[in-house]
Amino acid sequence: MNLFGKVTRASLYFIAAFNAAAVFAAENMPGGPAVNQLNFTPPATKIMQEIHGLHWMMLVICAVIFIGVFGVMFYSILRHRKSLGAKSASFHESTTVEIIWTVIPLIIVIGMALPATKTVVAMKDTTNSDITIKTTGYQWKWGYDYIKGEGEGISFLSTLSTPRTQVNNLEPKSPTYLMEVDNEMVVPVDKKIRIITTANDVIHSWTIPAFGLKQDAIPGFVRDTWFRADRIGTFRGQCSELCGAEHAFMPIVVKVVSQEDYTKWVAEKQKSLTAATDDPSMVYTLAEQKERGEKVYGANCAACHQPNGKGAGAFPALAGSKVVNGPLEGQIHILLNGKNAMPKWSGVLSAADIAAVITYTRNSWGNNSGQVIQTQEIVSAQAKN
């Protein structure tokens, strides 16, 4: 074997060993897909159980048809070929054959359509729900508003919590890489949960495979779906509608808990939301606003404008930005109303958070305005908006 052949074989051995090590090191994602998973996600709702059954039923029917049709075809080709002395027959249409190959496919289609229709109708029945949650898609996060049932009034944003150091390959990736959030949707087990979907900017899609649930969230439209989880656990999904540059960073996490734990979560969440309500008349120092603003920026802005403020793609750099270093009214207007790819944040973030993040951006990465924006300034701008 020449030198080139030896090098090629060694390279192939190395690649195979590397791939084997990577597979061995891979872990099943808690609440998500398993390594080398071929089938659907294990069902956590009755609807998904029915989808599993329909999938296998139709797969078997298609496999039988495939084997039957191609079996007859290849048998005919081999058994009746010219080299064996076979001669082609001469005949005209057969009414019996025409009826048979029309009726049999019709029966098969009806047999597949009836159970599928039953499941689809059940998927659309959102009546008599125990809890109603509005899910709003934003570029690139989800907003949850509990609008009916236990937990009514709770509202929060759910944002990717995977650190950028993992995204940029600066540290090992966690088993839930890109499928983890800072605020999970929490629901009780064995309760019918109605999900109302809409969007703030572009089309998104709220999807949890284990629930057999996928519903588009369309700006200006309200659509709904539902699920009833039959077991406790954490279930993961992603926005499954291409929604822009950060589409891959928009996970969905639903935590299903017992009724007792859900009641405790509601009480704690309502208490924390009440405590977080800001007094518009409060006056904060530059250090206080920068500290809060950094957290708001990291959770909501860093994905597009980068943690270092240098921007990316359609999102301009904030370091040295004419907007950030220009008149305050201009930056407030953009944050409240959005511009181009920049979504509007009024109604998404609180006035206090908007004031804090503006203060942070105007006093970071070489921007040294020294300005401290207070909550009341944002409240006043919203009133004029």
C-alpha positions in Angstrom: 0.0 0.0 0.0 1.4 3.4 -1.0 1.8 6.3 1.4 -1.4 8.0 0.2 -3.4 4.9 0.9 -2.0 4.5 4.4 -2.8 8.1 5.2 -6.3 7.8 3.8 -7.0 4.6 5.8 -5.6 6.2 9.0 -7.8 9.2 8.5 -10.9 7.0 8.1 -10.0 5.1 11.3 -9.7 8.5 13.1 -13.0 9.8 11.8 -14.8 6.5 12.7 -13.3 6.6 16.2 -14.2 10.2 16.7 -17.8 9.6 15.6 -18.1 6.6 17.9 -16.8 8.6 20.8 -19.2 11.4 20.1 -22.2 9.0 20.0 -21.0 7.3 23.2 -20.7 10.7 24.9 -24.2 11.8 23.8 -26.9 11.8 26.4 -30.6 11.6 26.3 -32.2 15.0 26.7 -34.5 15.1 29.8 -38.0 15.7 28.5 -36.7 15.6 25.0 -35.5 13.2 22.3 -33.3 10.2 23.1 -30.1 9.3 21.4 -30.7 7.4 18.1 -34.5 7.8 18.6 -36.4 6.6 15.5 -40.0 6.7 16.6 -42.1 9.6 17.8 -41.6 11.1 21.3 -43.2 8.9 24.0 -46.8 10.2 24.3 -47.9 12.2 27.4 -51.5 12.8 26.2 -54.3 10.7 24.9 -54.2 12.6 21.6 -50.5 11.7 21.1 -51.3 8.1 21.9 -53.9 8.2 19.1 -51.4 9.8 16.7 -48.9 7.0 17.5 -51.6 4.4 16.7 -52.5 6.1 13.4 -48.9 6.4 12.5 -48.2 2.6 12.9 -51.6 1.7 11.3 -50.9 3.7 8.2 -47.3 2.6 8.0 -48.3 -1.0 8.1 -51.0 -0.4 5.4 -48.5 1.4 3.2 -45.9 -1.3 3.7 -48.4 -4.1 2.7 -49.4 -2.2 -0.4 -45.8 -1.6 -1.3 -44.8 -5.2 -0.9 -47.9 -6.4 -2.7 -47.6 -4.1 -5.7 -43.8 -4.4 -6.2 -44.0 -8.2 -5.5 -46.5 -8.7 -8.3 -44.5 -6.4 -10.6 -41.2 -8.1 -10.1 -42.8 -11.6 -10.2 -44.4 -10.7 -13.5 -41.2 -9.3 -14.9 -39.1 -12.4 -14.0 -41.7 -15.1 -14.6 -43.1 -13.8 -17.9 -40.0 -12.4 -19.6 -39.3 -13.1 -23.3 -36.2 -15.2 -22.6 -38.4 -17.8 -21.0 -40.6 -17.9 -24.1 -43.5 -15.9 -22.6 -45.7 -14.2 -25.1 -47.7 -11.1 -24.4 -51.4 -11.5 -24.1 -53.9 -9.5 -26.2 -57.0 -8.4 -24.4 -59.2 -5.4 -23.8 -60.5 -3.7 -20.6 -61.9 -6.0 -17.9 -64.9 -4.5 -16.1 -64.3 -6.8 -13.1 -60.7 -5.7 -12.8 -61.7 -2.0 -13.1 -64.2 -2.4 -10.3 -61.8 -4.3 -8.0 -58.9 -1.8 -8.3 -61.4 1.0 -7.7 -63.3 -0.4 -4.8 -60.3 -1.8 -2.8 -58.3 1.5 -2.7 -61.6 3.3 -1.8 -62.1 0.9 1.2 -58.5 1.4 2.2 -58.8 5.2 2.1 -62.0 5.2 4.1 -60.4 2.9 6.6 -57.6 5.3 7.1 -59.7 8.5 7.0 -62.2 7.5 9.7 -59.9 7.2 12.7 -57.7 10.1 11.4 -60.8 12.3 11.2 -61.9 11.3 14.7 -58.5 12.3 16.1 -58.4 15.6 14.2 -61.8 16.6 15.5 -60.8 15.8 19.1 -57.6 17.9 18.6 -59.8 20.9 17.8 -62.3 20.6 20.7 -61.1 23.3 23.2 -64.3 23.5 25.1 -64.6 22.9 28.9 -61.0 23.8 29.6 -59.8 24.1 33.2 -57.0 26.7 32.5 -56.6 29.0 29.5 -53.1 30.3 28.7 -52.3 32.8 26.0 -49.0 32.2 24.3 -47.5 35.1 22.3 -44.5 34.6 20.1 -41.8 37.2 20.0 -38.5 37.3 18.2 -37.2 35.2 19.9 -39.0 34.2 23.1 -42.5 33.3 24.3 -44.8 35.3 26.5 -47.3 33.5 28.7 -50.5 35.0 30.2 -52.7 32.9 32.4 -56.1 34.4 31.5 -58.6 31.9 33.0 -58.7 29.3 35.8 -56.3 28.9 38.7 -53.3 31.2 38.2 -55.4 33.9 36.4 -53.3 37.1 36.2 -49.9 35.4 36.1 -47.8 36.8 33.2 -44.2 36.3 32.3 -41.7 35.9 29.4 -39.8 32.6 28.7 -36.4 33.1 27.2 -33.6 30.7 26.2 -31.3 30.2 29.2 -28.4 28.4 27.4 -25.4 30.6 27.9 -23.7 32.1 24.9 -20.4 30.5 25.9 -22.0 27.1 25.0 -23.4 28.5 21.7 -19.9 29.8 20.8 -18.3 26.5 21.8 -16.3 28.0 24.6 -17.5 25.4 27.2 -19.1 21.9 27.0 -22.8 21.8 26.0 -25.4 20.8 28.6 -27.8 17.8 27.9 -30.6 20.4 27.4 -28.5 22.6 25.1 -30.8 25.1 23.3 -33.9 23.5 24.9 -33.9 25.2 28.3 -35.5 28.4 29.5 -35.5 30.8 32.4 -39.2 30.6 33.0 -41.1 27.4 32.3 -44.8 27.1 31.6 -46.2 25.3 34.7 -49.5 23.4 34.5 -51.2 20.7 36.7 -51.5 17.1 35.6 -54.8 15.7 34.3 -56.3 19.1 33.6 -57.5 20.4 30.3 -55.2 23.3 29.3 -56.4 25.5 26.5 -53.6 27.3 24.6 -54.4 30.5 22.7 -51.7 31.5 20.3 -50.8 34.8 18.6 -47.6 36.6 17.7 -46.1 40.0 18.1 -44.0 40.2 14.9 -43.8 37.2 12.5 -45.3 33.8 12.3 -44.2 31.4 15.1 -45.4 27.9 16.0 -45.9 26.6 19.5 -45.0 22.9 19.5 -44.6 20.1 22.1 -44.1 16.7 20.4 -45.0 14.6 23.5 -48.4 16.3 23.6 -49.1 15.8 19.8 -49.5 19.6 19.7 -48.5 22.1 17.1 -50.3 25.4 16.6 -49.1 28.4 14.5 -49.0 31.8 16.2 -49.8 34.4 13.6 -49.7 38.2 14.1 -53.2 39.7 14.2 -54.9 36.3 14.6 -55.9 34.3 17.6 -55.9 30.5 17.3 -56.3 27.9 19.9 -55.5 24.3 20.8 -55.4 22.2 23.9 -53.7 19.4 25.8 -54.2 17.3 28.9 -51.0 15.8 30.2 -51.5 12.4 31.8 -48.2 12.3 33.7 -45.9 14.5 35.7 -42.7 15.6 34.1 -40.9 18.2 32.0 -41.6 18.3 28.3 -39.7 20.2 25.6 -40.4 21.6 22.2 -39.3 24.5 19.9 -40.8 27.1 17.6 -41.3 25.1 14.5 -41.9 27.9 12.0 -38.9 29.6 10.5 -39.1 33.0 12.2 -35.8 34.7 11.6 -32.1 34.7 12.5 -32.5 33.4 16.1 -35.2 30.7 15.2 -33.1 28.0 16.7 -32.9 29.8 20.0 -36.7 29.8 20.8 -37.4 26.7 22.9 -40.6 25.8 24.8 -40.6 24.0 28.1 -43.7 22.9 29.9 -43.4 21.5 33.5 -46.4 19.3 34.5 -46.8 19.0 38.2 -49.3 17.7 40.7 -52.3 19.8 41.6 -50.9 20.5 45.1 -47.5 21.7 43.6 -49.3 23.8 41.0 -51.3 25.6 43.7 -48.0 26.3 45.6 -46.4 27.5 42.3 -49.4 29.9 41.6 -49.1 31.4 45.1 -45.4 31.9 44.9 -45.6 33.3 41.4 -48.3 35.8 42.3 -46.4 36.8 45.4 -43.2 37.4 43.3 -45.1 39.3 40.7 -46.6 41.5 43.3 -43.2 42.2 44.9 -41.7 43.0 41.5 -44.3 45.7 40.8 -42.3 48.9 40.6 -43.3 52.3 42.0 -43.1 54.7 39.1 -42.1 57.5 41.5 -39.0 55.6 42.7 -35.6 57.2 41.9 -32.7 54.9 41.3 -28.9 55.5 41.2 -26.8 54.9 38.1 -25.3 51.7 39.7 -28.7 50.3 40.5 -30.1 50.9 37.0 -27.0 49.5 35.4 -27.2 46.4 37.5 -30.8 45.8 36.7 -30.4 46.8 33.1 -27.6 44.3 32.5 -29.9 41.5 33.5 -32.7 42.8 31.3 -30.2 43.2 28.4 -28.8 39.7 28.9 -32.3 38.1 28.9 -33.8 40.1 26.0 -31.3 41.9 23.9 -28.0 40.1 23.9 -29.2 37.4 21.5 -29.3 40.0 18.7 -27.0 42.9 19.7 -24.5 40.5 21.3 -23.4 40.5 25.0 -20.5 42.9 24.1 -22.9 45.3 22.3 -21.2 44.8 18.9 -24.4 43.8 17.0 -24.8 41.1 14.4 -26.5 40.9 11.0 -29.6 43.2 10.8 -29.0 44.3 14.4 -26.6 47.2 14.7 -23.9 47.6 17.3 -24.9 49.5 20.4 -21.3 50.3 21.3 -20.7 53.8 19.8 -24.2 53.8 18.4 -25.6 57.2 17.2 -29.0 56.2 18.6 -27.7 55.1 22.0 -25.5 58.2 22.3 -28.0 60.5 20.7 -31.2 62.2 22.0 -32.9 60.1 24.7 -36.3 60.5 23.2 -35.2 58.7 20.0 -34.0 55.6 21.8 -37.1 55.4 24.0 -39.3 55.7 20.9 -37.5 52.8 19.2 -37.7 50.5 22.3 -41.4 51.3 22.7 -42.4 51.0 19.1 -39.7 48.9 17.4 -38.0 49.6 14.1 -37.3 47.3 11.2 -36.1 44.0 12.7 -36.3 45.5 16.2 -39.5 44.4 18.0 -41.5 46.8 20.1 -41.0 46.3 23.8 -43.9 48.3 25.2 -46.3 45.8 26.8 -43.6 43.1 26.8 -41.1 44.6 29.3 -42.2 46.8 32.2 -41.5 50.5 32.2 -38.9 50.0 34.9 -37.1 47.3 32.9 -37.1 49.5 29.8 -35.7 52.4 31.8 -33.0 50.2 33.3 -31.9 48.7 30.0 -31.7 52.1 28.3 -29.5 53.3 31.2 -27.3 50.2 30.9 -26.8 50.6 27.1 -26.1 54.4 27.4 -23.4 53.6 30.0 -21.7 50.5 28.7 -19.1 49.4 26.1 -17.5 52.9 25.9 -20.8 54.7 26.0 -20.5 57.1 28.9 -23.5 59.4 28.8 -23.8 59.4 32.6 -27.6 59.5 32.2 -29.9 57.7 34.6 -33.3 57.0 33.1 -36.1 56.6 35.6 -39.3 54.6 35.4 -41.5 57.7 35.3 -39.8 58.9 32.1 -40.9 55.7 30.3 -44.4 55.9 31.8 -44.7 59.4 30.5 -43.5 58.4 27.0 -45.9 55.5 26.9 -48.8 57.9 27.8 -47.9 60.1 24.8 -47.3 57.2 22.5 
